[in-house]
């Protein structure tokens, strides 16, 4: 379960409590730290996952631990392509129970964290995408993909 209900601050819109973003669909969150190489190495991987599931019954979103300008600079066009939240104080990352980034988390509409994977552990990320495919009736995604990096631990939040 989410630890609290921190505000999520979208780059294009008003901040609202995390729970407000979960009213219709579960959310697949790609949490990144724009100040680390480890998060930059997975941008294309997260983009591929988001593209695959954006038509499914799930909301996909970046959660970046930086002020809005830093998030826009780091993500470039990806920040406009997908729902993107700025989390400079890391309140939302902590509410998800994450201690290492990059991370992938799947959150149900009631705030239950269905699953999360920290760092780049392809088997753990695949388990999340397989769960999402099963829950949404969508096709499964091959993780890792042919251009994905080798596994690595990530960096501490």
N, C-alpha and C positions, 0 to 999 in steps of 0.2 A: 504494500500500500504506500502511496506517496506519503512522505513525511512532511505534513503540512500542506498548504495550498498557496505557494508563492505566486506572485504575478509573473506572467510571461509577457515580455515586451517585444511585440513583432516589429520588424523594421518599417512596415507600412501599416500603421494602425495604432490603436490605443492598447495599453497594457490591461490585461484582465487576468483574474485568477486562473491557475492551471486547469482547474475543474471546468471552467467555462469553455475551454478548447476541446473538451472530451464529451460534449453533450450528444453528438450524433454518431461519431465513429471512434474506434480506438486510435491511438497515435503511435506512429513509429518515429522515434527520435534518434537522430544522428548527433551525438554530443561531441563537440570538438573544442580544442584549445588553439586559437589562432596564433599563439606565441610558441608553438612547438612544431618541429619537423614531423613528429609522429602523426599528428592530425593531418598535416598537409599530404602525407603519403596515401591517405585513404579518401581524399576528396572524390576522386573518380569512382572509387568503389561505392561510396555512399550514394553518389549521383546515380549510378547504375541500379542500385537497390531501390532508390526512390522512384526512378523512371518505371521500373518493373511494377511497382505496387501502387503508383499514383492513381490508376484507374480502378483499383480494388476498393472495397469498403473500409478504407483506412486513411487517416490523415498522416502525411509524411512531413517532417519538419526538422530543420537544422536547429540546434541549440548551441550557440557559440559563447564562450566565456570571455567576452570582450565588449567594450562599448560599441555602439552602432557603427561609428566610422571605421573602427578596426575590423568589425565583422564584414562590412561591405568591401573593404580593401582586400581582406583575406579570401573571401568567397567569390569575389568578382560577380560574373553573371549568374552563378549558382544562387546567390542571395536573392535574386529576383525570380528565378525559375521555380523555387519552392518556398513554402512558408518558412520564415527564418526568424528566430528569436535571439535577442541579445541578453546575455546573462552575466554581466561583468562581476557581480558579487557572488556568483555561483550558487545562488539560492535554489534555483530549479535543479541544477546538477546534484546538489546535496539532497533535495527532496526525492530525487530518483534513487538515492542511495549509492551513487557512483563515486568511486575514489580514484579511478584511473581513466584517462582519456587518450585516444578517442574511445567512444562507446556507442553501442546500439541498444535501445530500450524499447520495449513494446508495452504500452499502457492501455488498459481497458477503460471503458467509459466511467466506471465507478472509482477510478483512481488506483486500481490494483495493478501493480507492475507484474505483468505476465511473465516476462523474462528480460534479462539484460546480459550484455557481454561487454567486458572492459578490455581495452587494448585491442590488438588485432589478432583474434583467435578465430580463424576461419570456421572451425567446427562449431564453435559457440554461436557465431553469427548465422551460420547455416541453420542451426536449431531454431533460432528466432524466425528466420524467413520461412522455414518449413511450417512452424506453428501458425504464422500469419497466413500462409497459403491455405492451410487446412481450415482456419477459422473464417476466411473470406471466400473460400471456394475458388481461389485463384491458382494459377499454375506456379509451381515451385521454381525458385531461381537457383541456378548453379553458383554456389559460393564455396570456395573462392572461384573467381573468374580467371581467364587466361592471363590477364594483365595485372592481376592483383599482386601486391608485394608478399614476401615471405612473412610468416607470423612474427609478431614482436609484442612486447609487454605494454607499451604506452608510457605515459607520464602521470605522476601523481597530481590529483586535483589540488 
